[in-house]
Amino acid sequence: MEDNAGNSIRQTPKHIETGNYSSTKYVLVQMTGIPDYVGPCAFGIEMGVLLPGCDLQSQVIEALEEVVEDGFLTDGDTICLTESVVARSQNNYVTKAEIAQEIREGCTLTPEQTIGVVFPITSRNRFVPILAGISRAVPDGKVIVQLQYPTDEVGNRTLPPEVAAELEAETDDHITTDDLDRRYPHPITEIDYIQLYRETIAEEGAEPTIFLSNDPERILEYQPDAVIVSNVHEREKTREAVAAYHDNVLTLQELANDETNDAWSEWGLLGSNMSSGEKIKLAPRRADQFAVELQERIDDEFDKQVHVIINGDGAYKDPSSGIYELADPCAVFGATPDLEDTLRGGVKYKFLVDKYHEEEKSREEISEILAAEAEEHHVESSIESEGTTPRQLQNIIASLADLLTGSADAGTPLVLVKGITGSSND
């Protein structure tokens, strides 16, 4: 059907019918997908249960069929798919035993030797399974864990700031568990990570030692036979500091990254997560390739030219807790080339409204000027762009998608993002 202006119209889809619409009424829906008065937006798309080894691309196409039928998928949209379901479809799992074996062989360790673990994040699902695998490599030896304070790399608190400051002065930045007058559980999860890590090591037969210091070279005071650098974003800086005095140092990225194995990732154990039993789910491998193949499949099936992102954690810092969400090594594990090195800038809308209002321009005149300015390319230092810090577009979109799906897992690993790339309503 068409209206008098030639725009396509259709009946209200059943899934958006409300008490305001009877079954005999219609609504106008521009086939651009969203009304002109709606700005950038994102929608979680349900996909049902996704099993290991599934044909994920076919299931994405199946989920998008209804989206297309409703006229809701348009050229220029971005399809985001969470990294966890991509890795699951690849059967990208390793076991703790496999990690232990790789560490023993890669570091040439015997069961009674000592492993140092530097700057792991404090996380049950992210690091406890890895720590179990590390500890299993030396079941008759020792595992020394060095934590940062007052928070780990991503903002999880290890000590209250005031306690940390006092102990740092008293201990010269080498805080042992004997220096702690009591336990200091995480303020949100209420988990005592020092105790949890100690128990994890002991369960594998090794002798645990936990201490806190922000100097990575402190681990060398314990004379470890090998050191596993375990932080995420500053791993190379940490490795450089330790490797200057020790020749047996690995990062988590160098474990489980052998592509001759059935399960592997170029990110190694970075971005990995707990699974059931003995298994650890790795980050997806070759996510860029998956994104391109999915983009081509969507074009073939629906004749829609979209962007595709395989997203990890959003790059978001909670202002209340101070926790930085990005425990993954990156917000984007894979993306189609059309988003590569693209910055999202823009004009400083609020500033320009005030500027032109002071010049006594009318509301209509200001609207026309702003519309024209938005079409212009402004260098980052221009007055029009002042205050609009350019950011990588793919990181913004990935963070938005993760906020929708998030740690609570809303059952919508597929996210449709509209309007951010500037094409959906053109």
N, C-alpha and C positions, 0 to 999 in steps of 0.2 A: 504494500500500500504506500501511497505518497500523499503528502499534504498539498495545499495549494501552491506552495513554493517549490515543490518537487523533492522535498526531503523525504527520505525513507522513514516510515513509521511501522510499528508492529504492536501487537497486543502486549500488555504487561506480562513479563515472564512470571510464572507462578511463584518463583522463589522470592519475588519482591512485592507480591500482592499484599496489601494491608487493608484495614477497615476503611481506608479512604478511597479505595477503588473497588467498584463492583465488577463482577465478571463480564458485564456488558460494556464497560468503559475501556478506553484506550489511553495510552500515554504516548506522547511524542518522544522518541529516542533517536537522537542524531546518530547516524551510523559511524561517527567518529568514536563512539564508545561512551563518552561522558559528556554531560552538558557543558556549554561554554562557560558557565559561571563557576565551575569546579576547577581548582588548580591542581598541582601535582598531588597524586594520591597512590596508595598501595593497598592491595587486597590479597589476603591469604586464600589459597585455593586448596580445598580438601582433596586428598588423594587416596585415602584409605590405607590399609596395611601394605607396607613395602617390605618384602622379604629379601634376605641375602640371595644374591645371584639372579634377582628379577631382571626383566627387560625394562629398565627404568625409562628409557626414551619412549617406548610404546605406551607406558603407563602415564607419562606426561602428556603425550598426544591424546590419550583417552580422556584425561582430566580437562584438557583444553577444548575438547569438542563442544561441550556445553557452553564454554566461554565464547567460542566462535559463533555458535548458534544464537546466542543472545546479543551478538553484535558488539561484544565487549573487548575483543582483541583487535588492535589496530597497528598499522605500520608505525614504527618508532617506539613501541612499548618495550619494556625490559622484563624478561622472564628470569626470576631468581630461583635457584634450587639449592637447598642447604647441602653443604658438603657431606654431612653424615649419611644421607640417603644415597648419594653417589658412591661413596666408599662401600656402603652396604651392598649395593647392586654389583660392585666389583668383587665381592667376597674378600675385602681387604682386611683380613684379620691375622694377627700373629698371636702366639701364646707366650706366657711368661717363661716357659721352658725354652722356647726358641730365643727369646731375648737373653736369657742366662747363657745359653750355648754360644751365641754370637759375641757376647762380652768376653767370655772365657777365651775364645779363639782370637778375637780381634785385639785383646789386650794381653794375650798369652799369660793367663792367670791360672794358678792352682787353687784348689778349694780352700786352703788355709790362709790365703793372702788378704790384703786390705784394699778396699775400694773407697775413694773419696768421692762424694757427691756434692757439687757446688751449686748453690743458689736455685734449688727447685722451687716451684710455686707451691703454696700450701693448698692442696686440693685433693679431695677423696677420689673423684672420678678421673681426674687428669693425671695425678702423679702416683697415687698409691699402687696401682697395678704395675707401673714402671719400676717403682722402688722394689716391689716384690721380685720382679725379674732380675734386677741388679743384685739384690741380696742373695738370690738363689745361685748366682755365679760363684759365690764364696761361702758355701754353707758352713764351713769350719773356720772361717776367717772373721774379718771385721768390716763393717760399713760405717763410715764417718759422714754424717750429713751436716753441711754448713748452710744455715738459713740466713737470709737478710733480715734486717729489722729497721724501723718498727713495722715495716710492711714488706711483703715480697714484691716481686717485679710488677705485678698487676694490681697491687693495692690491698691485698688481703693482710690484715693486721697479724703480726706475730708477737708484738709486745705493745702495750700502751705507750704512747709517745713519751709521757713523763717518766715512766719506768725505764724506757730505753735510754733516754738522755742521762739519767742518773747512773745506770749501769755502764754505759759507754765510758763515762769519766772514771768510774771506779776500776774498770777492767781493761782499759786501753783497747777497746773494741774487740774483746774476745770474751764473750759471755757464755759460760757453761751452765748446764742445768743446776749445778751446785750453787750458782750465783742467784738463782731465782728463789724468792721466798715463798712462792706459791705457783699454782698453775694459772695460765692466762689463755683461756679458750677464746676462739674466734667470736667476736661480738655478735655476729649474725647466725652462723651455723652452730655456735656453742661447742664446736669441736676443738679439743686440745690436740693440735697437730703435732706438737713435739712428742706427746705420748703416743699418738696414732702412728707416727713414723717409727718410733722406737719399737712398738709392738709388731709392725709390719716386717721390720728387719729380723726381729727375734723369731717370728713364726717360720722364717726360712732357715733358721739355724745359726745365723751370723750374730756376732756381738755388736750391738748398736751403740753409737756415740752421736749425740746431737749437740751442736753448739751454734752460736750466733755471732756473725761478724760480717761487716760490709767490705772487707778486704779479701778478695779471692785467694790471695797468696797464703792466707792463714791456714788453708787446708794442708799445705805442705808441712806444717809443724807436726802433723800426725803421721808423716812418712808413708803415704799411701803408695801401693804398687801401681795403681792406675787411678785416673781421675775422670769422672763423667761430668762434664759441664752441662748443667740442666736448666739454666734459664732460657728464655725464649727469644726475646728481642735483642738482648745484649750479649748473646752467646759468643759471638766472635771476639768481642772485646774481652770477655771473661777468659776465653780460651787463650788468647794472646798473653794475658797476664800470667796464667798458670804455666803455659807451655814454655815460657821464658826460663823456667826452672825445673821443668819436668818433661820427659820425652814420651810419656804414655798417657795422652790426653785425648778424649773423644767428646764430641757434643752429641746430644740426643738426635740431631739430624743425621748423624753418621751411622745410626743403628736402624735396622729394618729398611734400608734404602737400596738394597741390591736388587736390581730389576731382573736378574736371572731367577729370582724366587717367585713363587706363585703369588705371595702377598708382599707388597713393598710400596713405598711412596718416596718421591723425591724429597719429601719433608722428613723422612725417617720417622722417629717417634714424636716429633713435634706435631701438635694438633691431634694426637691420638686421644682415645677416650676409653673408659671401661666398657666392657661388654659382659656377657654372661660367663660364669665359670672362670676358666683359665684364659679366656681370649681377651685381646685388646684390639679395638678397632682403630686402624690407621687413618690418616687423612687420605683423601682420594688421590689417585695417581693420574697424571696426564689430564688434569681437569680442563686445561685450555682446549685440548682436542675434543673432549666430551662436549664442551660448550659449543664449539663450531659445528660438530655433528648434529647437535640438537637444533641449532639455528637452521641448518640446512633442512632438517626433517620438518620443522615447522613451516618453512617456506614451501616445501614440496606438498605437504598435506593441506595447508590452508591458504597458500599464496599470501603470507604475511611476513614482512621483513622486520624482525624484532632483534633486540640485543639479548644476549644470554650471559648470566653471571652464576658461577658456583660460589656461594658465599659461605664464609665461616663466621666467627664471632664478629659482632659489630664493634667498631672502634669507638666505644662509648665509655665515659667515666661518670659513675654515679656521684653526684655532688654531695649526697648525704653520707654514703658509706666510704667514699673515696676509692671504691673498687673499679678498676679499669677492666672492662669486659673482655678485652682482647687477649685471651689466653692462647688462642691460635697464633701461629706465626704471621698470619696476614688476615685481612678481612675478606680478601678475594683470592680463592684458590685457582680459579680459572675464569676467563671471560673471552668473549669474541673480540677480535682485533679492532672492531669499530669503536670500542670504548678505551682502547689503550692510550695512555698519556693524555687523556682528555680532562681538562680542568673545568669545574663549574664555577664561573664567576658571576657577572651580572652587574646591575647598577644599584646604587644605594638609594632605594625607593624613598625611604623616609626623608633622607637629606634633600633629595631633589624636589619632593613635594613642598618642603619648607622653603627651599630656595626660590622656586617659581611662584609660590604664594607671596613671598616678600616682593617679588617683581610685579605683583598685582595682576597676575594672570588668572583667568577664570578656571573653574573646575574642569570644564570641557577642554580648555586649552592645555591644561596640565596633563590631562589624560592622553591627549594626542601626542604631546611631547614625550611622555614616558613610553608610549607605545613605540615611537620612533627610536628613542634611545635604546630600548631593549633589543632592537634589530641591529644596532651598531656594535662593532667590536671595539671594546675599550681596553687599553693596556692596564695592567694591574695598578700602576702608579697614578692613573688619571683621577681627577676629582670625581668623575661620575661613578667610579668603582670604589671610592674610598670607603673602607669599612667592610667591603665584601671580599673577605679573604678567599682567594681561589683554592679549591680543594679538588683532589682527584674524584672525578664524577663516579667512577666505579666503586670507590670506597664509601661514598655517601649512599649510593643505592644499596650496597651490600649491608651497610649498617641499618638502614631503614628496614630491609627485609628481615634482618636478625631481630630487630625490636618487635616485629610482628610474630615471628616464630619463637625465638628466644629459648631460654633454658627450661621454661615450663612446658615447652613442646605443645603448641596449640593444634597439632595434627594437620598443619598446613605447611608442609615443607616446600611447596611451590608458592611463590609470591609474584603477583602481577603488579608492576610499577608503571604508572602512566603519568605523562606530562613532564617528567624531569628532564628528559632529553630534548624537550621542546618540539616534539613531532606529533603528539597524540591529538592535539586540538587544532592543528594547522589546517 
